[in-house]
Amino acid sequence: MKRIFAIALIFGAFITLLGLGTWQMQRLAWKEGLIAEAETRPSLPAVPLPELVDQGTEDLAYRRALLVGRFIGEPVRVFTTLSDPNGPYEGPGYWLMQPFVLAADNITVFINRGFIPFDLLPDAIVRPAPSGTVRFEGLVRPDDPPDYFTPDPDLEEGILYRRSVDQLMQAAGVSDALPITVDMPASAAGGLPQAGETKFTFSNRHFEYMLTWYGLAAVLLAVVGTILVQRRRG
């Protein structure tokens, strides 16, 4: 019985290590694609968002878009940690995401109005969204990929832990929205929320992590093999 349990335990550990290595390999491919997009697409000319959307929403990440419309509803907070900021504030905090209705077709898109640091809450003075029709140029962003370790959203409090249009719609009470978000540019007025914080550099250690998990799987096999050989010789 003990032998069967040991075999099952070793087999389970080996499969788990292989699974983690494969997951990191998939994350590596995703991150390399993201880096390539972020390096080339912002240099393309800005295009009205409705025209970009007409081309399809799957390949719009990091394209510059021109928006005309109005903000509606209340903002939703998305947890983040901002490092190497363009503005004065950094550290843990929230992105302030608010629904925006495009004037051309009344389609809703969520706008990242900027960053608010935790250490200034709850007394931070946050500028309200501009009223009436506004025009600005922003950067299109995709959803953040789901992660096993990301907490579930607190929809009652309007707090999310990743950028997800589906979750944003639930938290904001919006029935339909484009499957993208748009980051606002920095404001000349400064203050909060601190916009213009789109990052074009990304940490990419997935190759190291992949080698680590696959390496541990190989070590496990080597240890088990060594033990079996020694027992046969004994």
N, C-alpha and C positions, 0 to 999 in steps of 0.2 A: 504493500500500500504506500509506504514511504517513497519507494522507488518511482511509482507511478506519479505521485504528487510532485516529486523533484523534476521528473521529465516534463510534466505539464507546466510547472513554474518556469523552467528554462525555455521551453518552447514559447510560452506566452511572452517572456521578456524579449526573446529574439524577434518575434513578430512585432512587438511594440516598438523596438528600436528601428526595425526596418520601416515601419509606418511613419515614424517621426522623421527619418532620413528622407523618405519619399515626399513627405509634406514640405520639408525645407527645400527640396529640389523644385517642387511646384511653385513655392514662394519665390525662389530665385528667378525662375522664368518670368513670373509676374513683375517682380521688382525691376529686372532688366528692361522689360517692355515699358514700364512706367518711366524709368530714367530716360530712355530714348525719346518718348513722347515729350517729356518736360524740357528736353534740350532743344527740340526743333520747333514744336508747334507755337510757342509764344512769339516767335519771330514772323509768323504769318500775319497778313493784314487783318485788322479787326473787321468783322462782318456782323450786320444786324442778327441778333439771336434767332428770330424767326427763319431767316434764310439758312442759318447753320442747321437748325432743327429739320428743315426740309430735306437736308442731305442725309438725315439719319442721326440718331443720338449716340451711336455706339463708339464713334471715333472722334469725339469732340473734346476729349480731355486736354486741358491747357491751351485751348484755342481762345484767342481774344474775341470777345463778343460785345456788340453795342446793344444797350437795353434802353427802352423807353416804356414807362408805365408808372405804376403807383404801388406803394407798400400797403398791405392790409394786415389785419389781425395783430396778434401778439408774437413776439419772438420766442423761439425755442432755444434752450441752451444745450450745447454739445461739449462735453468735457474734452479738454486737450491739455497738453503741456507744450508751451512755446519756448524754443531755445533759439539763440542767435537771431533775435528779432530785428526788424528794420526800425521799429519804434522803441520807446523807452521801457515798455513793460514786457516781462517775460515770466516763465515759470508755469505752475499749474493754474488753470482757469477755464474759461468757457469761450467757445465761439458763439456769437449771437446770430442765429439763423432766423430769417423772417420771410414769410411769403410775399411775393411780388407778382402783380398781374400785368402782363405785357399788353400795351395799348393796341397793338396790331391785331391780336386775335383773342384777347381775354384768357390766354393760357397762363397758369400759375407756375412760377419757378421759385425755388428757395434761394435767398441771397444770404451769403455770409457777410454780415455787416462788420465783423471784426472781433477782436480779442478783449476779454475782460479778465484781469488777474484775480485770483482768490484773495490775495492779501489786501485788496482794496474793498472787498465786500464786507458787510452789506451797505457801506456808506458811499460807494462809488457813485459819482454823478455821471450818468450815462445819457448821451444825446438820444432823443427820440428819433425814429426814422423820419426822413423828410416827408412833408405832406404834399399832396397834389401830384402832378405829373413830374417825374424826374428823368434825367438822361445821364447815363454813365457808361464807361467801358470797364468790363470785368473779365475775369478769367474763368473759363468753364472747368468744373471739377467733377469727377465721378464719385460714386459712393466709396467709402472705405470698405475694404474687404472684410467679411465676417471673420471673427477670431474666436477660438474656443474659450479664451480667457476674458473676453469682453463681457462686462455685466449686462444684464437685461435693462432696457430703458425704464426710467421712472416717468411714465406717461402722465400721471396725475400732477407731478411737479414740473413737467415739461423739461426734463433733463435726460439727454441721451449720452451714450458713451462711444458712439462712432457716427460718422456722417452717413446717414441712410435716408433716402427720400421716403421710403415706405414708413419708417418710424417718424420722420418729420411730419408727414401728413397726419398720422395718428395723433401726435402730440399737439399739433396746431389745429386739428379739426378741419383739415382740408381734404376734399373728396378726390381731387385729381391734381397732378402736377407733373412737370417734365421730369424724367429720370436722371436729372443732372442738377448740380447746384452751381452758383456763380459767386466768386470772391470779389468783393468790392475793392477798388483801389484806395490807397491812403488818402486821407482828407487833409487839405491844407490847414484846416482849423485845429487839427490834432485832437487830443482828448480821447474819450472812450465812447464807443468801442474802437479799438486800435485796428484799423483796416490796413490793407496792403501787405499782408503777411504770408502770401502764398510762397511756398518753398519749392525751389527747383533743384535742391540737393537732397539726396536721400541716403540714409545709412543702409548699407547692403552687406550684411554679414551672413546671409543665408547659405553661401557656399561653405563657410567655416562650420556653421551649425550642421549642414548636411554631412560633411566629412566626420564631424564629431559623432553623430548618431550612427552612421554606417560603420565608423571605426569601432565604436563600442559593440556593435553587433558582431563584427569580425573578431574582436577580442574575446567576446563571450564564446564564440565557436571554437576559438583556439584553446581557451581554458578547458572547455568541455572535452575537446579532442585530446588534450594532454592528459586529463584525468582518466579517460577511457584507455589510452595507450598504456599508462602506468599500471592500471588495474589488470590489464591483460598480461603484462610482463610479470606482474606480481603473482 
